[in-house]
Amino acid sequence: MAGRLDGKVAIVTGAGQTPGDTIGNGRATALLFAREGARLLLVDRNLESAKETLGMIREAGGEAEVFGADVSHEDECQALCAAATRHFGRIDILHNNVGIGAGDRGPVHLKEEVWDRLFDVNAKSMFLTAKYTLPVMREQRAGSIINISSIASLCSVGMLAYKASKAAVNALTHSIALGNAKYNIRANAILPGLMETPMAIEGNVQSRKIDKQTVIEERDAQVPLGRKMGSAWDVANAALFLASDEARFITGVLLPVDGGQSARIG
């Protein structure tokens, strides 16, 4: 049976993950893409974690390579795109999964260096990876870029830099989509809500100094659909659809994957 991404080459940034009980968005997406036939370049600042993802893919019979990079640095983004074309000859999918929120505050207490770091990682990195991927996709006259944003970009949250940087991701996605439609390149963003991922759960436990079960229960209670957080597989399934030819006529979309949380208006 043919996979939905057979013959495709995908770059997945943030393909490793924070240690924890569950699976992260980047790793789940990489595993699903590989399962559906894509060949992958797995990018992460934590090379050992990316290698764990690589082992899972190869054990399942998939094809992938790893590349260690901090995607907030331009030279490293240029190098990772060159590595993808060197290994696989083309780039069909760019999946930008990297994002952080540590140290964020409201406007009175937020430190300038935290603002700068969140914008570098959350927004600038997606501009830089696109900068060096788009010329390859333009030459191919085809490609799909998927940026992981957040419903925090739309909803009221207390994290100023995270919200603003993810709103920048939305604007970046829109601009790339319209600017590259003539090359048959699509760009869409996924806006996850409250997800049960290691970064979300372990990060809350560490920052708030409370037990894990309390964090899970508090987050579950905020989700309208079934009072249960989503998982990384929910994000991965949305990414698979947007990466595949099934979404050939979809571009410039901000897709919430949030159990209805962003539908609360008024």
Buried (B, 14 or more C-beta within 10 A) or exposed (E): EEBBBEEBBBBBBBBBBBEBEBBBBBBBBBBBBBBBBBBBBBBBBBBEBBBBBBEBBEEEEBBBBBBBBBBBBBEBBBBBBEBBBEBBEBBBBBBBBBBBBEBBBEEEEBEEEBBEBBBBBBBBBBBBBBEBBBEBBBEBEBBBBBBBBBBBBBBEBEBBBBBBBBBBBBEBBBBBBEEBEEBBBBBBBBBBBBBBBBBBBBBBBEEEEEEEEEBBEEBBEEBEEEEBBBBBBBBBBBBBBBBBEEBEEBBBBBBBBBBEBBEEEE
